[in-house]
Amino acid sequence: MAVTTQLSAKLVTCIVPTTNSAAAQQFYNTLFGGNDFARSLNNSLVSYFRPIDQNGLTLALAPRNDTREPIVCLFAVDDLSTMVSHLVAAGGKLVVNSTALPVSGSATALKAAQTVTSSTSLGHFATMQDPDGNYFGLIQVDSSMQAVFQSAPAQRTLSSTQVSNLTSSIQTGTAI
């Protein structure tokens, strides 16, 4: 069995639902250190985010819609509709259809964002459930935003060490 070195998806965001964003920010700032949450550039959904590793992964705090709402992982993919179709065929369930993620906000915030991108969209996302009912999200990141999330195809590869360790583990049936 050959190990795939080029991944077709990359974890880019973990979304934590909250009813009190100030308390959640304080809690996660305690966990990660600093006081580093920034407001999202979307007026329709007030949320906060911060990078949590050097490879583009962010933690986002968003309003809780339901008391049972779990933390959701969001994976970047190249073609949202194709990936949704493949995952539905593999036993997944589409929960929220493809939805645009427009960049919006105050004039000051938009001007600051233009130093990063000229795009008016972060991309499109959809949410799904895996065959066990676990929620996750997919995002087709706008090409001008891929550098922010480090989600371009070249940034979704496993290292030779990871491939070697995984291959060895598969062949011997041992844990990594």
DRENLO-760225 format. One line per field, with one value per residue: residue number from 0; residue in one letter; x, y, z of N, C-alpha, C in turn. Coordinates in nm, 4 decimals, always signed. Layout:
! residues N
num [NUM | ...] $
residu [a | ...] $
nc1 [X | ...] $
nc2 [Y | ...] $
nc3 [Z | ...] $
cac1 [X | ...] $
cac2 [Y | ...] $
cac3 [Z | ...] $
cc1 [X | ...] $
cc2 [Y | ...] $
cc3 [Z | ...] $
//
This chain:
! residues 176
num [0 | 1 | 2 | 3 | 4 | 5 | 6 | 7 | 8 | 9 | 10 | 11 | 12 | 13 | 14 | 15 | 16 | 17 | 18 | 19 | 20 | 21 | 22 | 23 | 24 | 25 | 26 | 27 | 28 | 29 | 30 | 31 | 32 | 33 | 34 | 35 | 36 | 37 | 38 | 39 | 40 | 41 | 42 | 43 | 44 | 45 | 46 | 47 | 48 | 49 | 50 | 51 | 52 | 53 | 54 | 55 | 56 | 57 | 58 | 59 | 60 | 61 | 62 | 63 | 64 | 65 | 66 | 67 | 68 | 69 | 70 | 71 | 72 | 73 | 74 | 75 | 76 | 77 | 78 | 79 | 80 | 81 | 82 | 83 | 84 | 85 | 86 | 87 | 88 | 89 | 90 | 91 | 92 | 93 | 94 | 95 | 96 | 97 | 98 | 99 | 100 | 101 | 102 | 103 | 104 | 105 | 106 | 107 | 108 | 109 | 110 | 111 | 112 | 113 | 114 | 115 | 116 | 117 | 118 | 119 | 120 | 121 | 122 | 123 | 124 | 125 | 126 | 127 | 128 | 129 | 130 | 131 | 132 | 133 | 134 | 135 | 136 | 137 | 138 | 139 | 140 | 141 | 142 | 143 | 144 | 145 | 146 | 147 | 148 | 149 | 150 | 151 | 152 | 153 | 154 | 155 | 156 | 157 | 158 | 159 | 160 | 161 | 162 | 163 | 164 | 165 | 166 | 167 | 168 | 169 | 170 | 171 | 172 | 173 | 174 | 175] $
residu [m | a | v | t | t | q | l | s | a | k | l | v | t | c | i | v | p | t | t | n | s | a | a | a | q | q | f | y | n | t | l | f | g | g | n | d | f | a | r | s | l | n | n | s | l | v | s | y | f | r | p | i | d | q | n | g | l | t | l | a | l | a | p | r | n | d | t | r | e | p | i | v | c | l | f | a | v | d | d | l | s | t | m | v | s | h | l | v | a | a | g | g | k | l | v | v | n | s | t | a | l | p | v | s | g | s | a | t | a | l | k | a | a | q | t | v | t | s | s | t | s | l | g | h | f | a | t | m | q | d | p | d | g | n | y | f | g | l | i | q | v | d | s | s | m | q | a | v | f | q | s | a | p | a | q | r | t | l | s | s | t | q | v | s | n | l | t | s | s | i | q | t | g | t | a | i] $
nc1 [+0.0847 | +0.0690 | +0.1581 | -0.0128 | +0.1303 | +0.0544 | -0.1951 | -0.5509 | -0.6949 | -0.6791 | -0.6584 | -0.7716 | -0.9061 | -1.0418 | -1.3538 | -1.5023 | -1.7976 | -1.9694 | -2.1365 | -2.0529 | -1.8352 | -1.6264 | -1.5490 | -1.4746 | -1.2602 | -1.0805 | -1.0383 | -0.9208 | -0.7027 | -0.5618 | -0.4967 | -0.3363 | -0.1682 | -0.0911 | -0.2890 | -0.4574 | -0.6785 | -0.8566 | -1.1140 | -1.3458 | -1.3775 | -1.6529 | -1.9678 | -2.2148 | -2.1802 | -2.0530 | -1.7492 | -1.4450 | -1.0923 | -0.7735 | -0.4367 | -0.3040 | -0.0954 | +0.2116 | +0.1588 | -0.0705 | -0.3076 | -0.6034 | -0.7884 | -1.1233 | -1.3786 | -1.7177 | -2.0637 | -2.2820 | -2.5301 | -2.6945 | -2.7448 | -2.6317 | -2.4344 | -2.1288 | -1.7623 | -1.6217 | -1.4276 | -1.2669 | -1.1904 | -0.9738 | -1.0285 | -0.9764 | -1.1882 | -1.4974 | -1.7658 | -1.7173 | -1.5757 | -1.7719 | -1.9607 | -1.8097 | -1.7734 | -2.0360 | -2.1023 | -1.9340 | -2.0611 | -2.1125 | -2.3049 | -2.4608 | -2.5023 | -2.5169 | -2.5554 | -2.3313 | -2.2020 | -2.1427 | -1.8599 | -1.8366 | -1.6156 | -1.6538 | -1.7243 | -1.6158 | -1.5009 | -1.2382 | -1.1501 | -1.1758 | -0.9906 | -0.7547 | -0.7593 | -0.7127 | -0.4428 | -0.3629 | -0.5171 | -0.6899 | -0.9305 | -1.2871 | -1.3997 | -1.3722 | -1.4068 | -1.5975 | -1.8075 | -1.9157 | -2.1077 | -2.0878 | -2.1728 | -1.9952 | -1.9997 | -2.0511 | -2.1909 | -2.0490 | -1.9769 | -1.8264 | -1.6506 | -1.6084 | -1.4045 | -1.3659 | -1.1135 | -1.0720 | -0.8526 | -0.6815 | -0.6651 | -0.5397 | -0.2732 | -0.2885 | -0.4133 | -0.2402 | -0.3076 | -0.2796 | -0.2272 | +0.0496 | +0.1101 | -0.0035 | +0.1208 | +0.2710 | +0.5576 | +0.8700 | +0.9570 | +0.7182 | +0.5737 | +0.7412 | +0.7338 | +0.4594 | +0.4233 | +0.5906 | +0.4557 | +0.2107 | +0.2955 | +0.4081 | +0.2096 | +0.2111 | +0.1852 | +0.2379] $
nc2 [-0.1179 | +0.2108 | +0.5230 | +0.8274 | +1.1265 | +1.3793 | +1.5685 | +1.6051 | +1.7784 | +2.0192 | +2.0863 | +2.3901 | +2.5604 | +2.5587 | +2.5791 | +2.7204 | +2.7137 | +2.9687 | +3.1342 | +3.3524 | +3.5559 | +3.7151 | +3.5879 | +3.3413 | +3.4195 | +3.5054 | +3.2623 | +3.0970 | +3.2559 | +3.2254 | +2.9559 | +2.9512 | +3.1668 | +3.5174 | +3.7884 | +3.7732 | +3.7692 | +3.8536 | +4.0448 | +3.9037 | +3.9610 | +4.0044 | +4.1191 | +3.9952 | +3.7794 | +3.7945 | +3.7152 | +3.5848 | +3.5402 | +3.3680 | +3.2902 | +2.9634 | +2.8001 | +2.7801 | +2.6988 | +2.7984 | +2.7264 | +2.8203 | +2.9321 | +2.9827 | +3.1761 | +3.1631 | +3.2702 | +3.0688 | +2.8552 | +2.6536 | +2.4554 | +2.2045 | +2.2221 | +2.1339 | +2.1682 | +2.2536 | +2.1317 | +2.2779 | +2.2141 | +2.2913 | +2.2704 | +2.2038 | +2.2023 | +2.2575 | +2.1628 | +1.9216 | +1.7741 | +1.7565 | +1.5958 | +1.3572 | +1.2884 | +1.2523 | +1.0305 | +0.8547 | +0.8055 | +1.0271 | +1.3144 | +1.5978 | +1.8998 | +2.1858 | +2.3655 | +2.4870 | +2.7974 | +3.1416 | +3.3285 | +3.6290 | +3.9131 | +4.1647 | +4.4604 | +4.7375 | +5.0445 | +5.0985 | +4.8449 | +4.7014 | +4.8364 | +4.7690 | +4.4948 | +4.4857 | +4.5036 | +4.2469 | +4.1037 | +4.1561 | +4.0570 | +4.0167 | +3.8127 | +3.5344 | +3.2861 | +2.9851 | +2.7808 | +2.4655 | +2.2572 | +1.9332 | +1.5932 | +1.3124 | +0.9509 | +0.8629 | +1.0686 | +1.2896 | +1.6333 | +1.8451 | +2.0891 | +2.2146 | +2.4165 | +2.6097 | +2.7919 | +3.1269 | +3.2083 | +3.4267 | +3.4276 | +3.1989 | +3.2046 | +3.3149 | +3.1148 | +2.9162 | +2.7135 | +2.6239 | +2.3769 | +2.2976 | +2.3324 | +2.1301 | +1.8842 | +1.5821 | +1.5337 | +1.3702 | +1.2204 | +1.1850 | +1.0285 | +0.8040 | +0.7093 | +0.6507 | +0.4602 | +0.2554 | +0.1950 | +0.1012 | -0.1261 | -0.2836 | -0.2964 | -0.1502 | +0.1165 | +0.4643] $
nc3 [+0.0000 | -0.0969 | +0.0420 | +0.0319 | -0.0655 | -0.1461 | -0.0283 | -0.0561 | +0.0895 | +0.3569 | +0.6998 | +0.8119 | +0.9854 | +1.3141 | +1.4451 | +1.7189 | +1.8887 | +2.0694 | +2.3444 | +2.4711 | +2.3661 | +2.4695 | +2.7102 | +2.6032 | +2.4406 | +2.6385 | +2.7726 | +2.5670 | +2.5030 | +2.7366 | +2.7125 | +2.4726 | +2.5077 | +2.5135 | +2.3705 | +2.1356 | +1.9505 | +1.6558 | +1.4969 | +1.2694 | +0.9118 | +0.8320 | +0.8269 | +0.8683 | +1.0340 | +1.3341 | +1.4400 | +1.5851 | +1.5422 | +1.5477 | +1.4615 | +1.5220 | +1.4710 | +1.2791 | +1.0242 | +0.9065 | +1.0372 | +1.2051 | +1.4940 | +1.5455 | +1.6927 | +1.7165 | +1.7091 | +1.9029 | +1.7801 | +1.8666 | +2.1563 | +2.1416 | +1.9580 | +1.8127 | +1.8316 | +1.5232 | +1.2596 | +0.9831 | +0.6543 | +0.3889 | +0.0413 | -0.3123 | -0.5022 | -0.4201 | -0.4803 | -0.6190 | -0.4233 | -0.2221 | -0.3560 | -0.3882 | -0.1188 | -0.0282 | -0.1816 | -0.0539 | +0.1817 | +0.3398 | +0.4586 | +0.3319 | +0.5004 | +0.5152 | +0.2285 | -0.0321 | +0.0522 | +0.0238 | +0.1419 | +0.2032 | +0.2130 | +0.4395 | +0.6304 | +0.8376 | +0.6856 | +0.7621 | +0.8468 | +0.6087 | +0.4503 | +0.5835 | +0.5392 | +0.2689 | +0.2491 | +0.2692 | +0.0842 | -0.2278 | -0.2718 | -0.2573 | -0.1327 | +0.0851 | -0.0001 | -0.0566 | +0.1491 | +0.2885 | +0.5054 | +0.6510 | +0.7468 | +0.8655 | +0.8086 | +1.0720 | +1.1853 | +1.2712 | +1.2634 | +1.0153 | +0.8204 | +0.4853 | +0.2809 | -0.0038 | -0.0685 | -0.1684 | -0.4340 | -0.3864 | -0.1151 | -0.0334 | +0.0509 | +0.3051 | +0.4551 | +0.4009 | +0.2150 | -0.0436 | -0.3051 | -0.3006 | -0.0373 | +0.0971 | +0.1492 | +0.2635 | +0.4685 | +0.3841 | +0.6003 | +0.7465 | +0.5622 | +0.5443 | +0.8121 | +0.8357 | +0.6320 | +0.7274 | +0.9668 | +0.8684 | +0.7287 | +0.9328 | +1.1177 | +1.3517 | +1.5942 | +1.5296] $
cac1 [+0.0000 | +0.1479 | +0.1068 | -0.0315 | +0.2074 | -0.0186 | -0.3281 | -0.6510 | -0.7577 | -0.5937 | -0.7260 | -0.7326 | -0.9720 | -1.1299 | -1.4542 | -1.5556 | -1.9192 | -1.9702 | -2.2427 | -1.9865 | -1.7073 | -1.5219 | -1.5016 | -1.4064 | -1.1302 | -0.9938 | -1.0044 | -0.8265 | -0.5784 | -0.4902 | -0.4426 | -0.2324 | -0.0836 | -0.1155 | -0.4214 | -0.4363 | -0.7940 | -0.8971 | -1.2525 | -1.3568 | -1.4198 | -1.7845 | -2.0665 | -2.3316 | -2.1460 | -1.9448 | -1.6678 | -1.3075 | -1.0002 | -0.6306 | -0.3546 | -0.2579 | +0.0304 | +0.2782 | +0.1185 | -0.1961 | -0.4241 | -0.6597 | -0.8978 | -1.2270 | -1.4871 | -1.8368 | -2.1850 | -2.3444 | -2.6674 | -2.7686 | -2.6684 | -2.5640 | -2.3395 | -1.9921 | -1.6491 | -1.6213 | -1.3034 | -1.2909 | -1.0833 | -0.9643 | -1.0249 | -0.9656 | -1.3163 | -1.5961 | -1.8783 | -1.6680 | -1.5452 | -1.8998 | -2.0161 | -1.7300 | -1.7965 | -2.1720 | -2.0921 | -1.8605 | -2.1422 | -2.1326 | -2.4339 | -2.4504 | -2.5876 | -2.5353 | -2.5077 | -2.2271 | -2.2390 | -2.0343 | -1.8001 | -1.7917 | -1.5402 | -1.7306 | -1.6801 | -1.6015 | -1.4059 | -1.1040 | -1.1171 | -1.1579 | -0.8640 | -0.6496 | -0.7636 | -0.6586 | -0.2974 | -0.3463 | -0.5835 | -0.7813 | -1.0523 | -1.4063 | -1.4523 | -1.2793 | -1.4342 | -1.7273 | -1.7968 | -2.0304 | -2.0871 | -2.1289 | -2.1551 | -1.9338 | -2.0929 | -2.0856 | -2.2666 | -1.9605 | -1.9807 | -1.7042 | -1.6767 | -1.5179 | -1.3972 | -1.2869 | -1.0562 | -1.0432 | -0.7097 | -0.6041 | -0.6578 | -0.4718 | -0.1492 | -0.3242 | -0.4422 | -0.1404 | -0.3921 | -0.2564 | -0.1862 | +0.1894 | +0.1183 | -0.0787 | +0.1989 | +0.3334 | +0.7037 | +0.9228 | +0.9593 | +0.5810 | +0.5412 | +0.8201 | +0.6789 | +0.3273 | +0.4446 | +0.6445 | +0.3505 | +0.1142 | +0.3585 | +0.4345 | +0.0908 | +0.2412 | +0.1472 | +0.3432] $
cac2 [+0.0000 | +0.3342 | +0.6353 | +0.9481 | +1.2402 | +1.5015 | +1.5636 | +1.6816 | +1.8701 | +2.0615 | +2.1501 | +2.5309 | +2.6317 | +2.4932 | +2.6783 | +2.6926 | +2.7913 | +3.0306 | +3.2299 | +3.4666 | +3.5616 | +3.7741 | +3.4825 | +3.2417 | +3.4762 | +3.5009 | +3.1218 | +3.0476 | +3.3312 | +3.1593 | +2.8315 | +2.9745 | +3.2799 | +3.6413 | +3.8497 | +3.7846 | +3.7471 | +3.9635 | +4.0310 | +3.8597 | +4.0632 | +3.9681 | +4.1843 | +3.9127 | +3.6853 | +3.8504 | +3.6102 | +3.6248 | +3.4353 | +3.3861 | +3.1777 | +2.8804 | +2.7362 | +2.8532 | +2.6437 | +2.8553 | +2.6830 | +2.9236 | +2.9021 | +3.0841 | +3.1762 | +3.2087 | +3.2582 | +2.9361 | +2.8533 | +2.5466 | +2.4074 | +2.0795 | +2.2510 | +2.0930 | +2.2315 | +2.2057 | +2.1473 | +2.3243 | +2.1677 | +2.3567 | +2.1808 | +2.2763 | +2.2104 | +2.2278 | +2.0804 | +1.7870 | +1.7048 | +1.7238 | +1.4806 | +1.2386 | +1.2514 | +1.1991 | +0.8944 | +0.7734 | +0.7879 | +1.1524 | +1.3821 | +1.7428 | +1.9667 | +2.3222 | +2.3784 | +2.5857 | +2.9311 | +3.2385 | +3.3937 | +3.7604 | +4.0019 | +4.2860 | +4.5231 | +4.8826 | +5.0937 | +5.0820 | +4.7028 | +4.6608 | +4.8929 | +4.6861 | +4.3648 | +4.4993 | +4.4825 | +4.1027 | +4.0554 | +4.2471 | +3.9806 | +4.0516 | +3.6857 | +3.4361 | +3.1638 | +2.9225 | +2.6688 | +2.3779 | +2.1699 | +1.7958 | +1.4943 | +1.1888 | +0.8394 | +0.8489 | +1.1852 | +1.3978 | +1.7501 | +1.9090 | +2.1827 | +2.2235 | +2.5517 | +2.6347 | +2.9225 | +3.2122 | +3.1965 | +3.5358 | +3.4057 | +3.0733 | +3.2301 | +3.3399 | +2.9854 | +2.8205 | +2.6023 | +2.5880 | +2.2358 | +2.2764 | +2.3399 | +2.0160 | +1.7632 | +1.5214 | +1.5287 | +1.2356 | +1.1511 | +1.1423 | +0.9194 | +0.6879 | +0.6584 | +0.5940 | +0.3378 | +0.1556 | +0.1583 | +0.0201 | -0.2542 | -0.3641 | -0.3009 | -0.0866 | +0.2570 | +0.5639] $
cac3 [+0.0000 | -0.1062 | +0.1191 | -0.0478 | -0.0145 | -0.1787 | +0.0313 | -0.1298 | +0.1846 | +0.4675 | +0.8121 | +0.8160 | +1.0947 | +1.4103 | +1.4857 | +1.8518 | +1.9123 | +2.2021 | +2.3769 | +2.5338 | +2.2949 | +2.5541 | +2.7996 | +2.5206 | +2.4026 | +2.7570 | +2.7958 | +2.4662 | +2.5181 | +2.8453 | +2.6589 | +2.3727 | +2.5443 | +2.4403 | +2.3630 | +1.9922 | +1.8631 | +1.5676 | +1.4507 | +1.1298 | +0.8154 | +0.7822 | +0.9128 | +0.8963 | +1.1401 | +1.4143 | +1.4995 | +1.6159 | +1.5024 | +1.5723 | +1.4167 | +1.6335 | +1.4329 | +1.1707 | +0.8953 | +0.8605 | +1.1142 | +1.2921 | +1.5846 | +1.5289 | +1.7907 | +1.6450 | +1.7906 | +1.9142 | +1.7299 | +1.9322 | +2.2720 | +2.1063 | +1.8495 | +1.8480 | +1.7640 | +1.3850 | +1.1831 | +0.8464 | +0.5671 | +0.2582 | -0.0747 | -0.4388 | -0.5730 | -0.3168 | -0.5264 | -0.6499 | -0.2976 | -0.1576 | -0.4289 | -0.3526 | +0.0210 | -0.0200 | -0.2364 | +0.0435 | +0.3019 | +0.4122 | +0.4407 | +0.3209 | +0.5988 | +0.4661 | +0.0904 | -0.0596 | +0.0971 | +0.0030 | +0.2583 | +0.1557 | +0.3005 | +0.4669 | +0.7539 | +0.8341 | +0.5856 | +0.8185 | +0.8439 | +0.4692 | +0.4036 | +0.6425 | +0.4729 | +0.1342 | +0.2537 | +0.2576 | -0.0361 | -0.2951 | -0.2928 | -0.1812 | -0.0839 | +0.1407 | -0.0753 | -0.0309 | +0.2416 | +0.3097 | +0.6209 | +0.6261 | +0.8519 | +0.8191 | +0.8299 | +1.2139 | +1.2292 | +1.3143 | +1.1761 | +0.9688 | +0.7121 | +0.3717 | +0.2263 | -0.1240 | -0.0369 | -0.2827 | -0.4659 | -0.3257 | +0.0299 | -0.0035 | +0.1245 | +0.4451 | +0.5178 | +0.3529 | +0.1720 | -0.1835 | -0.3156 | -0.2607 | +0.1086 | +0.1491 | +0.1256 | +0.3804 | +0.4591 | +0.3584 | +0.7302 | +0.7764 | +0.4709 | +0.5853 | +0.9387 | +0.8112 | +0.5539 | +0.8193 | +1.0590 | +0.7935 | +0.6954 | +1.0519 | +1.2020 | +1.4791 | +1.6059 | +1.5042] $
cc1 [+0.0889 | +0.0799 | +0.0993 | +0.0467 | +0.1372 | -0.1607 | -0.4256 | -0.7266 | -0.6568 | -0.6802 | -0.6784 | -0.7930 | -1.0472 | -1.2240 | -1.5148 | -1.6807 | -1.9203 | -2.0917 | -2.1833 | -1.8464 | -1.5953 | -1.4628 | -1.4254 | -1.2686 | -1.0334 | -0.9469 | -0.8984 | -0.6982 | -0.4951 | -0.4248 | -0.3235 | -0.1334 | -0.1201 | -0.2586 | -0.4443 | -0.5566 | -0.8242 | -1.0412 | -1.2515 | -1.4032 | -1.5506 | -1.8876 | -2.1834 | -2.3061 | -2.0264 | -1.8722 | -1.5258 | -1.2155 | -0.8586 | -0.5568 | -0.3105 | -0.1417 | +0.0869 | +0.2402 | -0.0197 | -0.3200 | -0.4716 | -0.7653 | -0.9975 | -1.3326 | -1.6076 | -1.9596 | -2.2434 | -2.4894 | -2.7553 | -2.6825 | -2.5906 | -2.4555 | -2.1965 | -1.8871 | -1.6432 | -1.4848 | -1.3394 | -1.1688 | -1.0877 | -0.9520 | -1.0185 | -1.0999 | -1.4257 | -1.7055 | -1.8343 | -1.6406 | -1.6735 | -1.9604 | -1.9429 | -1.7603 | -1.9382 | -2.1721 | -2.0211 | -1.9358 | -2.1637 | -2.2688 | -2.4095 | -2.5493 | -2.6196 | -2.4733 | -2.4012 | -2.2779 | -2.1191 | -1.9877 | -1.7473 | -1.7088 | -1.6247 | -1.6785 | -1.6708 | -1.4984 | -1.2629 | -1.0593 | -1.0927 | -1.0270 | -0.7472 | -0.6438 | -0.7025 | -0.5066 | -0.2653 | -0.4014 | -0.6695 | -0.9158 | -1.1665 | -1.4706 | -1.3401 | -1.2927 | -1.5757 | -1.7062 | -1.9253 | -2.0016 | -2.1493 | -2.1240 | -2.0874 | -2.0311 | -2.1324 | -2.1616 | -2.1814 | -1.9657 | -1.8405 | -1.7417 | -1.5713 | -1.5192 | -1.3117 | -1.2388 | -1.0305 | -0.8926 | -0.6260 | -0.5884 | -0.5815 | -0.3422 | -0.1769 | -0.3440 | -0.3380 | -0.2089 | -0.3771 | -0.2087 | -0.0422 | +0.2069 | +0.0383 | -0.0062 | +0.2539 | +0.4843 | +0.7480 | +0.9289 | +0.8199 | +0.5416 | +0.6143 | +0.7640 | +0.5441 | +0.3382 | +0.4930 | +0.5377 | +0.2458 | +0.1706 | +0.3761 | +0.3135 | +0.1135 | +0.1989 | +0.2663 | +0.3859] $
cc2 [+0.1238 | +0.4453 | +0.7575 | +1.0623 | +1.3719 | +1.4886 | +1.6479 | +1.7780 | +1.9049 | +2.1259 | +2.2939 | +2.6071 | +2.5350 | +2.6015 | +2.6342 | +2.7779 | +2.8459 | +3.1218 | +3.3558 | +3.4782 | +3.6214 | +3.6682 | +3.3755 | +3.2924 | +3.4696 | +3.3575 | +3.0742 | +3.1290 | +3.2736 | +3.0309 | +2.8571 | +3.0837 | +3.4024 | +3.6900 | +3.8800 | +3.7587 | +3.8730 | +3.9378 | +3.9896 | +3.9750 | +4.0213 | +4.0261 | +4.0951 | +3.8102 | +3.7411 | +3.7355 | +3.6629 | +3.5095 | +3.4708 | +3.2661 | +3.0967 | +2.7894 | +2.8070 | +2.8029 | +2.6886 | +2.8143 | +2.7954 | +2.8635 | +3.0154 | +3.0656 | +3.2380 | +3.1919 | +3.1172 | +2.9475 | +2.7533 | +2.4938 | +2.2796 | +2.1007 | +2.2168 | +2.1868 | +2.1699 | +2.2340 | +2.1828 | +2.2900 | +2.2411 | +2.2509 | +2.2654 | +2.3010 | +2.1627 | +2.1336 | +1.9379 | +1.7097 | +1.6672 | +1.6004 | +1.3519 | +1.1927 | +1.1994 | +1.0547 | +0.7997 | +0.7590 | +0.9123 | +1.2135 | +1.5332 | +1.8068 | +2.1088 | +2.3302 | +2.4861 | +2.7264 | +3.0232 | +3.2954 | +3.5301 | +3.8337 | +4.1274 | +4.3446 | +4.6727 | +4.9206 | +5.0751 | +4.9362 | +4.6552 | +4.7136 | +4.8103 | +4.5504 | +4.3716 | +4.4909 | +4.3340 | +4.0525 | +4.1643 | +4.1800 | +4.0345 | +3.9256 | +3.6013 | +3.3046 | +3.1175 | +2.8070 | +2.5867 | +2.3001 | +2.0343 | +1.7163 | +1.3733 | +1.0736 | +0.8156 | +0.9687 | +1.2991 | +1.5116 | +1.7961 | +2.0026 | +2.1722 | +2.3676 | +2.5494 | +2.7781 | +2.9990 | +3.2127 | +3.3061 | +3.5189 | +3.2786 | +3.0939 | +3.2516 | +3.2083 | +2.8791 | +2.6933 | +2.5662 | +2.4423 | +2.2093 | +2.2767 | +2.2282 | +1.8863 | +1.7108 | +1.5207 | +1.3855 | +1.1550 | +1.1014 | +1.0227 | +0.7921 | +0.6257 | +0.5906 | +0.4635 | +0.2257 | +0.1049 | +0.0695 | -0.1190 | -0.3432 | -0.3774 | -0.2404 | +0.0596 | +0.3471 | +0.6248] $
cc3 [+0.0000 | -0.0268 | +0.0281 | +0.0140 | -0.0403 | -0.1258 | -0.0504 | -0.0390 | +0.2935 | +0.5754 | +0.8203 | +0.9342 | +1.1839 | +1.4617 | +1.6185 | +1.8712 | +2.0545 | +2.2197 | +2.4400 | +2.4739 | +2.3805 | +2.6480 | +2.7214 | +2.4776 | +2.5202 | +2.7830 | +2.6976 | +2.4624 | +2.6323 | +2.7941 | +2.5663 | +2.4102 | +2.4616 | +2.4517 | +2.2156 | +1.9028 | +1.7833 | +1.5244 | +1.3043 | +1.0415 | +0.7506 | +0.8775 | +0.9499 | +1.0061 | +1.2164 | +1.4821 | +1.5170 | +1.5805 | +1.5434 | +1.5158 | +1.5386 | +1.5938 | +1.3108 | +1.0323 | +0.8507 | +0.9377 | +1.2058 | +1.3840 | +1.5681 | +1.6375 | +1.7224 | +1.7336 | +1.7870 | +1.8678 | +1.8031 | +2.0471 | +2.2423 | +2.0007 | +1.8913 | +1.7891 | +1.6243 | +1.3212 | +1.0399 | +0.7615 | +0.4335 | +0.1498 | -0.2011 | -0.5056 | -0.4781 | -0.3668 | -0.5586 | -0.5216 | -0.2241 | -0.2247 | -0.3921 | -0.2101 | +0.0435 | -0.0710 | -0.1392 | +0.1761 | +0.3845 | +0.3810 | +0.4357 | +0.4170 | +0.5530 | +0.3277 | +0.0793 | -0.0306 | +0.0802 | +0.1358 | +0.2136 | +0.2601 | +0.3162 | +0.5964 | +0.7378 | +0.7272 | +0.6342 | +0.8114 | +0.7011 | +0.4125 | +0.4569 | +0.5729 | +0.3340 | +0.1325 | +0.2394 | +0.1247 | -0.0977 | -0.3163 | -0.2083 | -0.1234 | -0.0241 | +0.0656 | -0.0507 | +0.0657 | +0.2390 | +0.4369 | +0.5910 | +0.7554 | +0.7902 | +0.8467 | +0.9760 | +1.2691 | +1.2811 | +1.2125 | +1.1383 | +0.8556 | +0.6041 | +0.3237 | +0.1003 | -0.1083 | -0.1663 | -0.3058 | -0.4009 | -0.1744 | +0.0661 | +0.0739 | +0.2729 | +0.5192 | +0.4834 | +0.3047 | +0.0248 | -0.1904 | -0.2703 | -0.1088 | +0.1753 | +0.1190 | +0.2579 | +0.3598 | +0.4323 | +0.4883 | +0.7672 | +0.6902 | +0.5123 | +0.7126 | +0.9177 | +0.7333 | +0.6428 | +0.9150 | +0.9926 | +0.7687 | +0.8181 | +1.1421 | +1.3392 | +1.4767 | +1.5788 | +1.6357] $
//
